[in-house]
Amino acid sequence: MYEYLSRRRRPGGFRPIEISIERSPLGDTSLHFHVRPSALVALLLAEGQSDAAAGMAVGRSAKYVQRLRRSNPDFVARVGELKEYRTAQVAAGLGSLLERAVSAVARGLEADRTTDQLRAAALVFDRFRIFRSETEAQEQLAAMKVEIAELRDALAALSAPARQEVQS
Protein backbone atom coordinates (compact mmCIF):
# COMPACT_ATOMS: atom_id res chain seq x y z
CA MET A 1 0.00 0.00 0.00
CA TYR A 2 1.23 3.47 -0.88
CA GLU A 3 0.17 6.51 1.02
CA TYR A 4 -0.07 10.08 -0.22
CA LEU A 5 1.07 12.46 2.50
CA SER A 6 0.17 16.10 2.92
CA ARG A 7 2.78 18.74 2.12
CA ARG A 8 4.03 19.11 5.68
CA ARG A 9 4.05 15.83 7.49
CA ARG A 10 4.11 16.11 11.25
CA PRO A 11 4.45 13.23 13.70
CA GLY A 12 0.96 11.77 13.89
CA GLY A 13 0.09 14.29 11.20
CA PHE A 14 -2.65 14.67 8.71
CA ARG A 15 -2.67 12.05 5.93
CA PRO A 16 -5.66 12.78 3.78
CA ILE A 17 -5.57 10.09 1.09
CA GLU A 18 -4.54 6.45 1.12
CA ILE A 19 -3.81 4.86 -2.22
CA SER A 20 -3.46 1.13 -2.64
CA ILE A 21 -2.44 -0.80 -5.71
CA GLU A 22 -3.61 -4.40 -5.81
CA ARG A 23 -3.10 -7.24 -8.26
CA SER A 24 -5.90 -9.65 -8.93
CA PRO A 25 -5.22 -13.40 -9.39
CA LEU A 26 -5.50 -12.79 -13.15
CA GLY A 27 -2.67 -10.25 -13.04
CA ASP A 28 -4.85 -7.18 -13.49
CA THR A 29 -3.85 -4.13 -11.49
CA SER A 30 -6.41 -1.92 -9.81
CA LEU A 31 -5.98 1.35 -7.99
CA HIS A 32 -8.05 2.13 -4.90
CA PHE A 33 -8.42 5.49 -3.18
CA HIS A 34 -9.67 6.01 0.33
CA VAL A 35 -10.27 9.56 1.47
CA ARG A 36 -10.28 9.92 5.22
CA PRO A 37 -13.47 11.46 6.60
CA SER A 38 -11.46 14.15 8.39
CA ALA A 39 -9.86 15.22 5.08
CA LEU A 40 -13.23 15.61 3.40
CA VAL A 41 -14.62 17.46 6.40
CA ALA A 42 -11.63 19.86 6.32
CA LEU A 43 -12.25 20.56 2.64
CA LEU A 44 -15.96 21.17 3.18
CA LEU A 45 -15.34 23.48 6.15
CA ALA A 46 -12.79 25.46 4.12
CA GLU A 47 -15.43 25.92 1.42
CA GLY A 48 -17.82 27.41 3.96
CA GLN A 49 -20.02 24.44 4.88
CA SER A 50 -21.43 24.27 8.40
CA ASP A 51 -20.32 21.66 10.92
CA ALA A 52 -23.59 19.80 10.43
CA ALA A 53 -23.33 19.78 6.61
CA ALA A 54 -19.68 18.69 6.65
CA GLY A 55 -20.43 15.94 9.15
CA MET A 56 -23.45 14.76 7.20
CA ALA A 57 -21.35 14.49 4.02
CA VAL A 58 -19.20 11.81 5.68
CA GLY A 59 -22.06 10.14 7.53
CA ARG A 60 -21.29 11.72 10.88
CA SER A 61 -22.83 14.38 13.09
CA ALA A 62 -21.88 17.97 13.80
CA LYS A 63 -20.46 16.76 17.14
CA TYR A 64 -17.89 14.70 15.20
CA VAL A 65 -16.67 17.87 13.49
CA GLN A 66 -16.59 19.78 16.77
CA ARG A 67 -14.58 16.99 18.43
CA LEU A 68 -12.14 17.03 15.51
CA ARG A 69 -11.61 20.76 16.00
CA ARG A 70 -11.09 20.44 19.75
CA SER A 71 -8.84 17.39 19.76
CA ASN A 72 -6.77 17.69 16.58
CA PRO A 73 -4.64 20.82 16.05
CA ASP A 74 -3.40 19.41 12.72
CA PHE A 75 -7.00 19.31 11.51
CA VAL A 76 -7.54 22.95 12.49
CA ALA A 77 -4.29 23.92 10.76
CA ARG A 78 -5.31 22.02 7.62
CA VAL A 79 -8.69 23.79 7.49
CA GLY A 80 -6.82 27.10 7.79
CA GLU A 81 -4.44 26.14 4.96
CA LEU A 82 -7.34 25.12 2.74
CA LYS A 83 -9.18 28.38 3.49
CA GLU A 84 -6.08 30.40 2.58
CA TYR A 85 -5.69 28.43 -0.65
CA ARG A 86 -9.36 28.93 -1.54
CA THR A 87 -9.14 32.65 -0.75
CA ALA A 88 -6.09 32.97 -3.01
CA GLN A 89 -7.97 31.20 -5.82
CA VAL A 90 -10.97 33.53 -5.49
CA ALA A 91 -8.75 36.62 -5.29
CA ALA A 92 -6.91 35.57 -8.45
CA GLY A 93 -10.19 34.99 -10.27
CA LEU A 94 -11.57 38.36 -9.21
CA GLY A 95 -8.31 40.07 -10.09
CA SER A 96 -8.48 38.70 -13.61
CA LEU A 97 -12.00 40.17 -13.99
CA LEU A 98 -11.11 43.57 -12.59
CA GLU A 99 -9.99 45.14 -15.86
CA ARG A 100 -13.21 44.06 -17.59
CA ALA A 101 -15.30 45.39 -14.70
CA VAL A 102 -13.62 48.79 -14.88
CA SER A 103 -14.20 48.84 -18.65
CA ALA A 104 -17.88 48.02 -18.11
CA VAL A 105 -18.24 50.89 -15.63
CA ALA A 106 -16.43 53.22 -18.05
CA ARG A 107 -18.88 52.19 -20.79
CA GLY A 108 -21.70 52.88 -18.36
CA LEU A 109 -20.41 56.41 -17.83
CA GLU A 110 -20.57 56.94 -21.60
CA ALA A 111 -23.97 55.28 -22.09
CA ASP A 112 -26.73 56.92 -24.08
CA ARG A 113 -29.22 56.96 -21.24
CA THR A 114 -28.71 59.45 -18.44
CA THR A 115 -29.94 56.97 -15.83
CA ASP A 116 -27.22 54.49 -16.83
CA GLN A 117 -24.60 57.23 -16.58
CA LEU A 118 -25.86 58.25 -13.14
CA ARG A 119 -25.86 54.63 -11.90
CA ALA A 120 -22.29 54.13 -13.12
CA ALA A 121 -21.19 57.40 -11.52
CA ALA A 122 -22.86 56.48 -8.22
CA LEU A 123 -21.13 53.12 -8.32
CA VAL A 124 -17.73 54.75 -8.87
CA PHE A 125 -18.25 57.26 -6.04
CA ASP A 126 -19.53 54.60 -3.64
CA ARG A 127 -16.69 52.18 -4.34
CA PHE A 128 -14.09 54.92 -4.09
CA ARG A 129 -15.51 55.98 -0.71
CA ILE A 130 -15.35 52.37 0.54
CA PHE A 131 -11.83 51.91 -0.83
CA ARG A 132 -10.62 55.12 0.80
CA SER A 133 -12.18 54.34 4.19
CA GLU A 134 -10.70 50.83 4.18
CA THR A 135 -7.29 52.23 3.30
CA GLU A 136 -7.50 54.75 6.14
CA ALA A 137 -8.63 52.03 8.56
CA GLN A 138 -5.68 49.85 7.57
CA GLU A 139 -3.28 52.73 8.08
CA GLN A 140 -4.77 53.48 11.51
CA LEU A 141 -4.59 49.82 12.48
CA ALA A 142 -0.92 49.64 11.48
CA ALA A 143 -0.17 52.76 13.54
CA MET A 144 -1.99 51.28 16.55
CA LYS A 145 -0.02 48.05 16.26
CA VAL A 146 3.24 50.01 16.31
CA GLU A 147 2.06 52.03 19.30
CA ILE A 148 1.03 48.88 21.19
CA ALA A 149 4.42 47.30 20.51
CA GLU A 150 6.16 50.43 21.81
CA LEU A 151 3.98 50.49 24.93
CA ARG A 152 4.70 46.80 25.59
CA ASP A 153 8.43 47.45 25.30
CA ALA A 154 8.17 50.42 27.66
CA LEU A 155 6.13 48.40 30.14
CA ALA A 156 8.64 45.57 30.02
CA ALA A 157 11.48 48.02 30.63
CA LEU A 158 9.63 49.51 33.63
CA SER A 159 8.73 46.16 35.16
CA ALA A 160 12.25 44.69 34.78
CA PRO A 161 13.75 46.75 37.68
CA ALA A 162 10.74 45.89 39.84
CA ARG A 163 11.37 42.18 39.23
CA GLN A 164 15.02 42.60 40.17
CA GLU A 165 14.04 44.27 43.46
CA VAL A 166 11.63 41.44 44.30
CA GLN A 167 14.32 38.84 43.61
CA SER A 168 16.84 40.66 45.87
C-alpha positions in Angstrom: 0.0 0.0 0.0 1.2 3.5 -0.9 0.2 6.5 1.0 -0.1 10.1 -0.2 1.1 12.5 2.5 0.2 16.1 2.9 2.8 18.7 2.1 4.0 19.1 5.7 4.1 15.8 7.5 4.1 16.1 11.3 4.4 13.2 13.7 1.0 11.8 13.9 0.1 14.3 11.2 -2.7 14.7 8.7 -2.7 12.0 5.9 -5.7 12.8 3.8 -5.6 10.1 1.1 -4.5 6.5 1.1 -3.8 4.9 -2.2 -3.5 1.1 -2.6 -2.4 -0.8 -5.7 -3.6 -4.4 -5.8 -3.1 -7.2 -8.3 -5.9 -9.6 -8.9 -5.2 -13.4 -9.4 -5.5 -12.8 -13.1 -2.7 -10.3 -13.0 -4.8 -7.2 -13.5 -3.9 -4.1 -11.5 -6.4 -1.9 -9.8 -6.0 1.3 -8.0 -8.1 2.1 -4.9 -8.4 5.5 -3.2 -9.7 6.0 0.3 -10.3 9.6 1.5 -10.3 9.9 5.2 -13.5 11.5 6.6 -11.5 14.2 8.4 -9.9 15.2 5.1 -13.2 15.6 3.4 -14.6 17.5 6.4 -11.6 19.9 6.3 -12.2 20.6 2.6 -16.0 21.2 3.2 -15.3 23.5 6.1 -12.8 25.5 4.1 -15.4 25.9 1.4 -17.8 27.4 4.0 -20.0 24.4 4.9 -21.4 24.3 8.4 -20.3 21.7 10.9 -23.6 19.8 10.4 -23.3 19.8 6.6 -19.7 18.7 6.6 -20.4 15.9 9.2 -23.5 14.8 7.2 -21.4 14.5 4.0 -19.2 11.8 5.7 -22.1 10.1 7.5 -21.3 11.7 10.9 -22.8 14.4 13.1 -21.9 18.0 13.8 -20.5 16.8 17.1 -17.9 14.7 15.2 -16.7 17.9 13.5 -16.6 19.8 16.8 -14.6 17.0 18.4 -12.1 17.0 15.5 -11.6 20.8 16.0 -11.1 20.4 19.8 -8.8 17.4 19.8 -6.8 17.7 16.6 -4.6 20.8 16.1 -3.4 19.4 12.7 -7.0 19.3 11.5 -7.5 22.9 12.5 -4.3 23.9 10.8 -5.3 22.0 7.6 -8.7 23.8 7.5 -6.8 27.1 7.8 -4.4 26.1 5.0 -7.3 25.1 2.7 -9.2 28.4 3.5 -6.1 30.4 2.6 -5.7 28.4 -0.7 -9.4 28.9 -1.5 -9.1 32.6 -0.8 -6.1 33.0 -3.0 -8.0 31.2 -5.8 -11.0 33.5 -5.5 -8.8 36.6 -5.3 -6.9 35.6 -8.4 -10.2 35.0 -10.3 -11.6 38.4 -9.2 -8.3 40.1 -10.1 -8.5 38.7 -13.6 -12.0 40.2 -14.0 -11.1 43.6 -12.6 -10.0 45.1 -15.9 -13.2 44.1 -17.6 -15.3 45.4 -14.7 -13.6 48.8 -14.9 -14.2 48.8 -18.6 -17.9 48.0 -18.1 -18.2 50.9 -15.6 -16.4 53.2 -18.0 -18.9 52.2 -20.8 -21.7 52.9 -18.4 -20.4 56.4 -17.8 -20.6 56.9 -21.6 -24.0 55.3 -22.1 -26.7 56.9 -24.1 -29.2 57.0 -21.2 -28.7 59.5 -18.4 -29.9 57.0 -15.8 -27.2 54.5 -16.8 -24.6 57.2 -16.6 -25.9 58.2 -13.1 -25.9 54.6 -11.9 -22.3 54.1 -13.1 -21.2 57.4 -11.5 -22.9 56.5 -8.2 -21.1 53.1 -8.3 -17.7 54.7 -8.9 -18.3 57.3 -6.0 -19.5 54.6 -3.6 -16.7 52.2 -4.3 -14.1 54.9 -4.1 -15.5 56.0 -0.7 -15.4 52.4 0.5 -11.8 51.9 -0.8 -10.6 55.1 0.8 -12.2 54.3 4.2 -10.7 50.8 4.2 -7.3 52.2 3.3 -7.5 54.7 6.1 -8.6 52.0 8.6 -5.7 49.8 7.6 -3.3 52.7 8.1 -4.8 53.5 11.5 -4.6 49.8 12.5 -0.9 49.6 11.5 -0.2 52.8 13.5 -2.0 51.3 16.6 0.0 48.0 16.3 3.2 50.0 16.3 2.1 52.0 19.3 1.0 48.9 21.2 4.4 47.3 20.5 6.2 50.4 21.8 4.0 50.5 24.9 4.7 46.8 25.6 8.4 47.5 25.3 8.2 50.4 27.7 6.1 48.4 30.1 8.6 45.6 30.0 11.5 48.0 30.6 9.6 49.5 33.6 8.7 46.2 35.2 12.2 44.7 34.8 13.8 46.8 37.7 10.7 45.9 39.8 11.4 42.2 39.2 15.0 42.6 40.2 14.0 44.3 43.5 11.6 41.4 44.3 14.3 38.8 43.6 16.8 40.7 45.9 
